[in-house]
Amino acid sequence: RRRQRSPQLFQSRWRNKVQYARYGVQHLFSSDYKQICEQLKIEADGLLLELPPGTEGVIVLNIGSYGGGSDLWGVDENDAP
């Protein structure tokens, strides 16, 4: 929005980076994200998960392996030869 209201502030890459860094730091220290557990509903395998009080973030992974092929979850019985 600000870029559309004041395009003269966003005419150089360096100035853009400074503006976005300033914006990011302001939001980093805001408390907007601290209420996430009250607003977020997570359903996994048909079950509604309850987030613990004080949850400030959620990481969602949908991967079978990581790094050099490390199997994070173990071998599934259905996938075994």
C-alpha positions as CSV (number, residue, x, y, z in Angstrom):
1,R,0.0,0.0,0.0
2,R,2.7,2.4,1.0
3,R,4.5,1.8,-2.3
4,Q,1.4,2.8,-4.2
5,R,0.8,5.9,-2.1
6,S,4.4,7.1,-2.3
7,P,6.2,5.7,-5.3
8,Q,9.0,8.2,-5.0
9,L,10.2,6.4,-1.8
10,F,10.7,3.2,-3.8
11,Q,12.9,4.3,-6.7
12,S,16.1,2.5,-5.9
13,R,17.0,-1.0,-4.9
14,W,18.9,0.2,-1.8
15,R,16.0,2.3,-0.6
16,N,13.6,-0.6,-1.2
17,K,15.7,-2.9,0.9
18,V,15.9,-0.3,3.7
19,Q,12.1,0.2,3.7
20,Y,11.3,-3.5,3.6
21,A,13.9,-4.2,6.4
22,R,12.3,-1.4,8.5
23,Y,8.8,-2.8,7.9
24,G,10.0,-6.3,8.7
25,V,11.7,-5.3,12.0
26,Q,8.6,-3.4,13.1
27,H,6.4,-6.5,12.5
28,L,8.9,-8.8,14.0
29,F,8.5,-7.2,17.4
30,S,4.7,-6.7,17.2
31,S,2.5,-9.0,19.1
32,D,0.1,-9.8,16.2
33,Y,1.3,-13.4,15.9
34,K,1.0,-14.2,19.6
35,Q,-2.7,-14.9,19.3
36,I,-2.2,-17.5,16.6
37,C,-3.3,-20.5,18.8
38,E,-6.7,-18.8,19.4
39,Q,-7.3,-18.2,15.7
40,L,-5.8,-21.3,14.1
41,K,-7.5,-24.7,13.7
42,I,-5.4,-27.6,12.6
43,E,-6.8,-30.9,11.4
44,A,-4.6,-33.8,10.7
45,D,-5.7,-37.3,9.8
46,G,-9.3,-36.3,10.6
47,L,-8.5,-35.1,14.1
48,L,-8.7,-31.6,15.3
49,L,-5.4,-30.7,17.0
50,E,-5.3,-28.5,20.1
51,L,-2.3,-26.1,20.2
52,P,-0.7,-25.5,23.6
53,P,-1.2,-22.1,25.2
54,G,1.5,-19.7,24.1
55,T,2.0,-21.2,20.7
56,E,3.7,-18.6,18.6
57,G,4.2,-20.5,15.3
58,V,3.5,-23.6,13.4
59,I,5.8,-25.5,11.0
60,V,4.1,-27.8,8.5
61,L,6.3,-30.5,6.9
62,N,5.1,-32.7,4.1
63,I,8.3,-34.5,3.3
64,G,9.4,-38.1,3.5
65,S,13.1,-37.6,3.9
66,Y,15.5,-34.8,4.8
67,G,19.1,-34.0,4.1
68,G,21.0,-36.9,2.7
69,G,17.9,-39.1,2.5
70,S,17.3,-39.5,6.3
71,D,13.9,-41.0,6.9
72,L,12.3,-38.8,9.5
73,W,9.3,-41.0,10.3
74,G,10.6,-44.5,9.9
75,V,9.6,-47.0,7.3
76,D,5.8,-47.3,6.8
77,E,4.6,-50.9,6.9
78,N,2.6,-50.3,3.7
79,D,5.8,-49.2,1.9
80,A,8.0,-52.0,3.0
81,P,8.9,-54.5,0.2
